[in-house]
């Protein structure tokens, strides 16, 4: 196992972490490992996206339209 040292960890955040660890019946170290694992986990499925919005006149922009608008600074 490796050791990780975090310098200047905010006291308020440490207090919240301690409370959450107690709630889950874990040590602070195990809680941190659990949080990091869940944060780095690859989702099994990509998030479902909503349908594109219809603009005036019923126009639906394509991804190319959106990318062009962003490139032109209109995004």
C-alpha positions, -999 to +999 in steps of 0.1 A: +000+000+000+011+035-007+010+065+016-007+098+006+000+130+025-022+160+019-008+193+031-029+222+042-061+202+043-089+226+055-102+219+090-138+224+080-134+197+052-117+173+076-146+177+101-171+170+074-151+140+063-150+127+099-187+130+103-194+112+070-169+084+079-187+079+112-221+078+094-207+050+072-190+032+101-155+036+085-123+052+095-114+086+079-088+068+058-112+042+045-138+069+038-113+089+017-103+057-003-140+050-009-146+086-021-116+085-044-126+052-058-162+064-066-149+096-080-125+078-104-148+050-114-157+049-150-195+050-155-209+018-170-231+038-194-228+073-206-254+098-192-286+100-213-288+133-231-321+151-237-333+158-272-319+190-288-340+221-283-361+234-311-353+270-320-376+295-336-391+281-368-386+245-355-348+244-364-327+219-344-290+227-344-266+199-352-234+192-333-215+208-362-237+240-359-229+241-321-191+235-326-190+262-353-208+287-330-183+279-302-154+283-326-167+317-337-171+328-301-209+326-301-210+298-275 
